[in-house]
Amino acid sequence: MPAITSLLSVPLKPCAEEAIYNSLLMAEEVDGHRGKAHALPIDKVKALLSQ
């Protein structure tokens, strides 16, 4: 079973990374009953990722 798991994880890794980046960077600021949730500043995230 480990061979199958490693075989499947290789092509999925770039897709998973892209999905994570999309969900983080496409989020918008929202107001809720517990207060405001701010969107991430895209320029600062790009700077951190380029390091």
Backbone as JSON, one array per atom type, in Angstrom:
{
  "sequence": "MPAITSLLSVPLKPCAEEAIYNSLLMAEEVDGHRGKAHALPIDKVKALLSQ",
  "N": [[0.8, -1.19, 0.0], [1.99, 1.36, 0.69], [3.49, 1.98, -1.61], [1.54, 2.58, -3.51], [0.34, 4.79, -2.34], [2.47, 6.68, -2.35], [2.82, 6.86, -5.08], [0.44, 8.03, -5.93], [0.52, 10.47, -4.58], [2.48, 12.09, -5.71], [1.66, 13.32, -8.3], [-0.46, 14.77, -7.28], [0.46, 16.65, -5.5], [1.28, 19.27, -6.6], [-1.27, 20.17, -7.35], [-2.64, 20.24, -4.93], [-1.15, 22.19, -3.58], [-1.68, 24.43, -5.2], [-4.44, 24.66, -4.8], [-4.52, 25.34, -2.1], [-3.15, 27.81, -2.09], [-4.9, 29.27, -3.74], [-7.26, 29.28, -2.16], [-6.4, 30.73, 0.06], [-5.62, 33.21, -1.05], [-7.79, 34.15, -2.48], [-9.71, 34.74, -0.7], [-12.02, 36.96, 0.85], [-12.6, 39.95, 2.78], [-14.73, 39.62, 5.55], [-17.66, 40.19, 7.53], [-18.83, 39.01, 10.59], [-20.81, 37.48, 13.21], [-19.02, 37.3, 15.25], [-17.21, 39.24, 14.79], [-14.88, 40.89, 12.55], [-13.3, 39.29, 9.82], [-10.29, 39.48, 8.29], [-9.01, 39.72, 4.98], [-6.11, 38.14, 3.57], [-3.13, 40.03, 2.98], [-2.16, 40.19, -0.25], [0.25, 41.02, -1.49], [2.12, 40.89, 0.6], [2.05, 38.17, 1.2], [3.01, 37.07, -1.2], [5.64, 38.1, -1.09], [6.63, 36.72, 1.14], [6.49, 34.07, 0.2], [8.34, 34.13, -1.84], [10.77, 34.14, -0.65]],
  "CA": [[0.0, 0.0, 0.0], [2.79, 2.58, 0.65], [3.9, 2.3, -2.99], [0.39, 3.21, -4.17], [0.17, 6.11, -1.73], [3.5, 7.58, -2.86], [2.57, 7.03, -6.51], [-0.66, 8.97, -6.1], [0.79, 11.76, -3.97], [3.38, 12.89, -6.54], [0.96, 14.23, -9.19], [-1.45, 15.57, -6.56], [1.1, 17.69, -4.69], [1.11, 20.61, -7.17], [-2.69, 20.53, -7.33], [-2.98, 20.59, -3.55], [-0.53, 23.49, -3.29], [-2.44, 25.46, -5.91], [-5.74, 24.82, -4.14], [-4.28, 26.05, -0.85], [-2.85, 29.21, -2.43], [-6.14, 29.88, -4.23], [-8.19, 29.52, -1.06], [-5.86, 31.79, 0.91], [-5.5, 34.5, -1.73], [-9.06, 34.6, -3.04], [-10.61, 35.06, 0.4], [-12.37, 38.37, 0.99], [-12.92, 40.38, 4.13], [-16.13, 39.36, 5.89], [-18.15, 40.54, 8.87], [-19.66, 37.97, 11.18], [-21.3, 37.77, 14.56], [-17.86, 37.35, 16.15], [-16.32, 40.31, 14.38], [-14.44, 40.95, 11.16], [-12.18, 38.45, 9.39], [-9.61, 40.22, 7.24], [-8.35, 38.98, 3.91], [-4.65, 38.22, 3.62], [-2.55, 40.98, 2.01], [-1.53, 39.36, -1.28], [1.64, 41.43, -1.73], [2.96, 40.37, 1.69], [2.11, 36.7, 1.05], [3.95, 36.83, -2.31], [6.99, 38.36, -0.62], [7.04, 35.61, 2.0], [6.67, 32.87, -0.6], [9.5, 34.25, -2.73], [12.02, 34.04, 0.15]],
  "C": [[0.85, 1.27, 0.0], [3.23, 2.96, -0.76], [2.77, 3.01, -3.73], [0.2, 4.63, -3.63], [1.21, 7.08, -2.28], [3.31, 7.83, -4.35], [1.47, 8.06, -6.75], [-0.34, 10.36, -5.58], [1.67, 12.65, -4.84], [2.61, 13.81, -7.49], [-0.03, 15.14, -8.47], [-0.83, 16.72, -5.79], [0.96, 19.08, -5.32], [-0.34, 21.08, -7.16], [-3.11, 20.95, -5.93], [-2.39, 21.94, -3.18], [-1.31, 24.62, -3.96], [-3.78, 25.71, -5.25], [-5.58, 25.6, -2.83], [-4.02, 27.52, -1.12], [-4.11, 29.93, -2.91], [-7.09, 30.2, -3.08], [-7.7, 30.63, -0.15], [-5.94, 33.16, 0.24], [-6.81, 35.01, -2.31], [-10.08, 34.95, -1.95], [-10.83, 36.57, 0.47], [-12.65, 38.68, 2.46], [-14.41, 40.17, 4.39], [-16.42, 39.83, 7.31], [-19.04, 39.42, 9.36], [-20.08, 38.35, 12.57], [-20.18, 37.83, 15.59], [-16.87, 38.43, 15.76], [-15.93, 40.19, 12.92], [-13.27, 40.0, 10.93], [-11.56, 39.13, 8.18], [-9.0, 39.28, 6.21], [-6.84, 39.12, 4.06], [-4.16, 39.26, 2.61], [-1.71, 40.21, 0.98], [-0.07, 39.73, -1.49], [2.58, 40.91, -0.64], [3.11, 38.85, 1.6], [3.09, 36.36, -0.08], [5.39, 37.05, -1.88], [7.5, 37.23, 0.27], [7.32, 34.34, 1.21], [7.91, 32.92, -1.49], [10.82, 34.13, -1.98], [12.61, 32.67, 0.09]]
}
